[in-house]
């Protein structure tokens, strides 16, 4: 039976070069070699050496202005030795960027070897703590849990407590606004489709751990160059994306080339811009040729309008839909009936709306303009079901009113 291999044995085997590469460099040699290769700075602090690559790039004018309404953010992204947050996965590269005028300045913390991880983590946390908020892309699902796991692994609880409480993960916003028109919401999709960023070369995410392990086995630091470029572009794109989101919320949605109107309406309503949201929904309904999409737009907007207390506006939105093709008009009348019934307590008004839906279908069928029989049948079932229920409730309400009237007459 073979003896169990310790963690130290496994790490030693990772660092052992193949016979063709000669001897693996020592840990100190790795630091010096990487520093020379990437023109990096070495900081001696907190009982260890930290390797920092500093870079900056010009950004489009107006980026800082678009972000001026937000607290300063630290744009954060990590590269790791795996995709899990388990104890065996390590952050070997952490990038942090900040916007300063017309430039983005970034620091990339590169791990020369595993023994240098605690000082790297301390330096990263200190850098992040200098900003009131962290901005990531899928940071809630990966980057920050990964950072917390590594800090916990090394017992750096005090450092963990200094991280900013505010964290803005841009992935949900990108999914809401761009996933449907782009067919995906990867950062690369958003870069190409929304930000106009074209990467001249890039390292696929699946290759990142392999390149780092190849370097540890004695490979040239050059195999990490594209990993650093990939990480740098990620954090730069985070800043550009947040600026674009701020512009969209401030009115640039009217001229956006790529945008999901349904998602943008949600954004505007959540921000309290009810009039803008309704303008967006109405313009999107006027231009879309897909009735299902038009109804989905109305449904999203009406639900949020009701949640904000604007029941009249929600009903008016569906009233616009009653002017469309017969099946769509009948469906819109049913939504009007639902609003009157559930949010106004107006059973008679709800029954009138449901009856209007039934009349629309009857007239369209008589004129031979009802469209697909399957759609007509499905809509007819929905209309009749609601009418039957409303008739029962109206009748019950009338009986209650009669009993109450009799009781009052008996008392008198």
C-alpha atoms as one frame of an Amber mdcrd trajectory, in Angstrom:
protein
   0.000   0.000   0.000   1.428   3.399  -0.983   1.875   5.936   1.837  -0.523
   8.917   1.835   0.946  12.059   0.265   0.919  15.181   2.379  -0.006  18.626
   1.065   3.692  19.535   1.156   4.494  16.513  -1.029   1.839  17.515  -3.570
   3.035  21.128  -3.698   6.624  19.951  -4.111   5.606  17.799  -7.072   3.858
  20.774  -8.667   7.030  22.851  -8.368   9.315  20.102  -9.658  10.288  20.866
 -13.272  10.445  18.356 -16.050  13.962  17.113 -16.904  14.005  19.406 -19.966
  13.571  22.599 -17.909  16.421  22.127 -15.444  16.125  23.041 -11.774  13.105
  24.870 -10.374  14.068  28.316  -9.117  13.869  29.087  -5.399  11.041  31.194
  -4.021  13.252  34.295  -3.802  14.469  33.717  -7.347  10.858  33.628  -8.507
  10.166  37.013  -6.933  13.199  38.631  -8.519  12.568  37.044 -11.887   8.903
  38.078 -12.024   9.753  41.590 -10.844  12.248  42.002 -13.681  10.013  40.389
 -16.274   6.907  42.478 -15.545   8.661  45.609 -14.231   6.897  44.995 -10.938
   7.342  46.615  -7.550   8.232  44.518  -4.521   6.857  45.635  -1.177   8.200
  44.219   2.078   5.449  44.391   4.662   3.510  42.260   7.145   6.187  39.612
   7.298   6.472  38.915   3.588   7.112  40.155   0.088   4.339  41.372  -2.186
   4.778  41.647  -5.934   2.760  44.513  -7.464   2.399  45.275 -11.170   1.177
  48.846 -11.712  -0.505  49.854 -14.956  -2.748  52.596 -16.264  -4.722  53.315
 -19.403  -6.647  56.255 -20.828 -10.428  55.935 -20.855 -13.078  57.707 -22.924
 -13.858  61.236 -21.820 -16.925  61.365 -19.625 -16.214  58.123 -17.768 -15.320
  59.863 -14.514 -18.216  62.286 -14.955 -20.680  59.410 -15.430 -19.421  57.814
 -12.218 -19.374  61.042 -10.219 -22.737  60.332  -8.596 -21.427  57.112  -7.025
 -19.035  56.602  -4.119 -15.503  55.849  -5.409 -15.200  52.192  -6.296 -12.405
  49.621  -6.303 -12.900  47.493  -9.442 -11.846  44.023  -8.386 -11.206  40.744
 -10.211  -9.222  37.615  -9.371  -7.500  34.799 -11.222  -7.341  31.508  -9.347
  -5.978  27.999  -9.589  -9.500  26.568  -9.936 -13.186  27.400 -10.112 -14.219
  26.231  -6.628 -13.850  28.116  -3.362 -12.456  25.095  -1.546  -9.257  25.064
   0.501  -7.189  23.813  -2.439  -7.957  26.792  -4.680  -5.638  29.793  -4.427
  -5.831  33.382  -5.682  -2.603  33.874  -7.610  -3.534  37.206  -9.221  -5.791
  39.983  -7.917  -6.424  43.148  -9.877  -7.778  46.391  -8.382  -8.482  49.453
 -10.522  -9.671  52.983  -9.795 -10.819  55.799 -12.062  -8.841  59.033 -11.815
  -9.914  61.656 -14.316  -9.394  60.377 -17.836  -7.279  57.395 -16.753  -7.758
  54.119 -14.954  -4.936  53.130 -12.621  -4.579  49.497 -11.649  -2.538  47.401
  -9.254  -2.164  43.687  -9.923  -0.958  41.534  -7.038   0.882  38.514  -8.407
   1.700  35.432  -6.317   5.281  34.223  -7.000   4.746  31.009  -5.030   2.349
  29.603  -2.465   4.324  30.689   0.663   3.765  34.314  -0.373  -0.024  34.084
  -0.205  -0.621  35.616   3.296   1.218  38.877   2.520  -0.533  39.078  -0.856
  -3.930  38.698   0.828  -3.098  41.372   3.392  -2.016  43.775   0.655  -5.152
  43.121  -1.406  -7.440  43.683   1.597  -5.598  46.879   2.530  -6.016  48.169
  -1.011  -9.726  47.289  -1.145 -10.343  48.854   2.282  -9.132  52.207   0.935
 -12.379  52.563  -1.067 -15.936  52.800   0.274 -17.191  50.075  -2.074 -16.068
  47.129  -4.204 -17.270  46.608  -7.778 -17.102  43.149  -9.393 -18.562  40.988
 -12.130 -19.987  37.858 -10.497 -18.136  38.838  -7.328 -21.013  37.720  -5.137
 -20.837  34.255  -6.587 -17.076  33.835  -6.795 -14.460  36.551  -6.188 -15.482
  37.741  -2.712 -16.367  34.239  -1.383 -12.987  33.108  -2.731 -11.200  35.971
  -0.983 -13.076  35.254   2.253 -12.176  31.561   2.029  -8.461  32.294   1.634
  -8.472  34.840   4.475 -10.227  32.309   6.694  -7.784  29.562   5.673  -4.862
  31.702   6.879  -6.652  32.999   9.972  -6.670  36.601   8.745  -9.956  37.452
  10.434  -9.000  40.959  11.479  -8.096  41.846   7.905 -11.339  40.321   6.660
 -13.285  42.646   8.952 -11.830  45.725   7.241 -13.323  44.985   3.813 -15.912
  47.568   2.640 -19.535  46.673   3.340 -20.730  48.125   0.013 -20.393  45.746
  -2.920 -21.866  46.280  -6.384 -21.915  43.176  -8.564 -22.573  44.274 -12.159
 -23.467  40.823 -13.496 -27.195  40.964 -12.557 -27.492  44.390 -14.225 -25.765
  43.125 -17.366 -28.046  40.101 -17.500 -31.137  42.272 -17.100 -30.142  44.805
 -19.752 -28.063  42.930 -22.312 -28.444  39.143 -22.124 -31.462  38.865 -24.417
 -30.211  41.122 -27.241 -26.627  39.787 -27.014 -27.502  36.142 -26.452 -25.332
  36.029 -23.330 -24.016  38.113 -20.456 -20.382  37.086 -20.197 -18.116  40.075
 -19.704 -16.613  39.361 -23.134 -20.112  39.555 -24.677 -20.815  42.902 -23.026
 -17.392  44.258 -23.967 -17.879  43.500 -27.647 -21.591  44.283 -27.923 -21.975
  47.298 -25.636 -18.596  48.814 -24.751 -16.952  48.377 -28.150 -13.885  46.724
 -26.581 -11.899  44.416 -28.857  -9.192  42.371 -27.164  -6.202  41.958 -29.471
  -5.230  38.768 -27.620  -6.698  37.004 -24.664  -6.187  33.994 -22.453  -9.285
  31.777 -22.178 -10.379  31.312 -18.585  -9.963  27.552 -18.860  -6.226  28.030
 -19.540  -5.508  30.331 -16.598  -4.808  27.657 -13.907  -2.774  25.579 -16.377
  -0.513  28.522 -17.188   0.148  29.270 -13.545   0.981  25.649 -12.752   3.218
  25.576 -15.822   5.072  28.601 -14.493   5.479  26.930 -11.053   7.024  23.899
 -12.736   9.795  26.097 -14.049   8.155  27.634 -17.098   8.961  31.097 -18.362
   7.084  34.023 -16.756   6.058  34.902 -20.311   3.239  32.338 -20.105   1.654
  34.577 -17.457   1.774  37.736 -19.587  -1.584  37.117 -21.260  -3.118  36.214
 -17.881  -2.099  39.608 -16.514  -3.418  41.317 -19.650  -6.701  39.402 -19.321
  -7.089  40.443 -15.677  -6.181  44.058 -16.454  -8.775  44.309 -19.227 -11.395
  42.767 -16.934 -11.042  45.459 -14.275 -10.832  48.238 -16.868 -14.015  46.922
 -18.491 -15.723  46.897 -15.091 -15.177  50.650 -14.774 -16.347  51.268 -18.342
 -19.430  49.099 -17.825 -20.465  50.854 -14.626 -20.086  54.224 -16.351 -22.280
  52.966 -19.211 -24.922  51.740 -16.754 -24.969  55.168 -15.090 -25.423  56.849
 -18.476 -28.277  54.514 -19.415 -30.103  55.255 -16.162 -29.635  58.976 -16.764
 -31.418  58.935 -20.123 -28.963  57.436 -22.617 -31.322  54.451 -22.947 -33.183
  56.501 -25.566 -30.217  56.180 -27.941 -28.810  52.778 -26.909 -28.033  50.400
 -29.777 -28.155  47.268 -27.603 -30.665  47.150 -24.774 -33.450  44.964 -23.403
 -36.424  47.345 -22.973 -38.034  45.062 -20.422 -34.946  45.052 -18.226 -34.400
  48.795 -18.647 -37.989  49.479 -17.607 -37.318  47.546 -14.402 -34.175  49.600
 -13.772 -36.013  52.890 -14.248 -38.962  51.900 -12.092 -36.692  50.736  -9.294
 -34.956  54.104  -9.466 -38.334  55.839  -9.168 -38.264  57.205 -12.736 -41.862
  56.159 -13.426 -42.464  58.573 -16.324 -39.282  57.496 -18.090 -40.177  53.834
 -17.614 -43.610  54.358 -19.135 -42.103  56.286 -22.043 -39.717  53.396 -22.662
 -42.470  50.774 -22.493 -44.755  52.713 -24.815 -42.012  53.322 -27.399 -40.901
  49.683 -27.219 -44.475  48.489 -27.686 -44.867  50.742 -30.715 -41.767  49.333
 -32.414 -41.938  45.650 -31.508 -43.596  43.298 -33.978 -43.890  40.551 -31.367
 -47.204  40.705 -29.442 -45.820  38.426 -26.735 -42.930  40.833 -26.149 -45.314
  43.804 -26.013 -47.440  42.044 -23.406 -44.356  41.069 -21.417 -43.278  44.727
 -21.378 -46.680  45.808 -20.103 -46.759  43.054 -17.499 -43.366  44.014 -16.057
 -44.228  47.692 -15.970 -47.730  47.240 -14.532 -46.534  45.009 -11.696 -43.936
  47.503 -10.607 -46.329  50.423 -11.015 -48.772  48.653  -8.719 -45.998  47.974
  -6.218 -45.228  51.719  -6.252 -48.882  52.526  -5.684 -49.639  53.764  -9.232
 -52.670  51.561  -9.885 -54.256  54.088 -12.275 -51.143  54.124 -14.456 -50.954
  50.344 -14.474 -54.556  50.109 -15.682 -53.985  52.830 -18.299 -51.009  50.865
 -19.612 -53.212  47.825 -20.279 -55.947  50.020 -21.719 -53.483  50.883 -24.496
 -53.227  47.178 -25.246 -56.950  46.881 -25.855 -56.437  48.665 -29.195 -54.350
  45.870 -30.696 -55.375  42.692 -32.561 -58.417  40.847 -31.137 -56.631  38.142
 -29.150 -54.128  40.643 -27.731 -56.941  43.115 -26.990 -58.913  40.429 -25.137
 -55.840  39.505 -23.095 -55.341  43.187 -22.235 -58.975  43.483 -21.065 -58.387
  40.476 -18.804 -55.422  42.264 -17.228 -57.607  45.332 -16.700 -60.169  43.064
 -15.018 -57.472  41.580 -12.786 -56.271  45.029 -11.671 -59.796  46.233 -10.927
 -60.613  43.061  -9.010 -57.413  42.653  -6.961 -56.198  46.208  -6.467 -59.353
  48.312  -6.563 -61.908  45.881  -5.114 -64.184  46.909  -8.002 -65.928  43.643
  -8.880 -68.486  45.292 -11.140 -65.740  47.121 -13.061 -63.754  43.892 -13.330
 -66.776  42.070 -14.720 -67.329  44.868 -17.254 -63.717  44.510 -18.434 -64.021
  40.729 -18.718 -67.279  41.146 -20.647 -65.491  43.556 -23.016 -62.884  40.854
 -23.633 -65.640  38.392 -24.486 -67.280  40.856 -26.896 -63.963  41.508 -28.680
 -63.581  37.776 -29.327 -67.214  37.397 -30.449 -66.969  40.263 -32.959 -63.592
  39.130 -34.293 -64.876  35.565 -34.725 -68.014  36.781 -36.509 -65.934  38.879
 -38.912 -63.420  36.074 -39.470 -60.541  38.128 -38.041 -59.857  36.218 -34.895
 -56.551  34.712 -36.059 -55.341  31.328 -34.884 -58.125  29.127 -33.540 -55.764
  27.728 -30.923 -55.012  31.215 -29.567 -58.666  32.211 -29.719 -59.674  29.055
 -27.854 -57.053  29.516 -25.173 -58.027  33.167 -24.670 -61.734  32.302 -24.689
 -61.230  29.746 -21.891 -59.398  32.331 -19.799 -62.061  34.978 -20.387 -64.993
  32.680 -19.567 -63.296  31.341 -16.445 -62.807  34.846 -15.104 -66.351  35.874
 -16.035 -67.856  32.889 -14.190 -65.854  33.628 -11.070 -66.684  37.331 -11.152
 -70.392  36.592 -11.616 -70.313  34.346  -8.520 -68.506  36.981  -6.478 -70.771
  39.802  -7.636 -73.832  37.681  -6.830 -72.397  36.860  -3.395 -71.674  40.530
  -2.762 -75.215  41.435  -3.736 -76.613  38.796  -1.349 -74.478  40.139   1.484
 -75.686  43.660   0.737 -79.334  42.495   0.769 -78.886  40.701   4.124 -77.252
  43.772   5.614 -80.082  45.940   4.340 -82.685  43.598   5.870 -80.890  43.660
   9.222 -80.825  47.435   9.212 -84.525  47.513   8.326 -85.339  45.053  11.156
 -83.410  47.147  13.680 -85.163  50.301  12.500
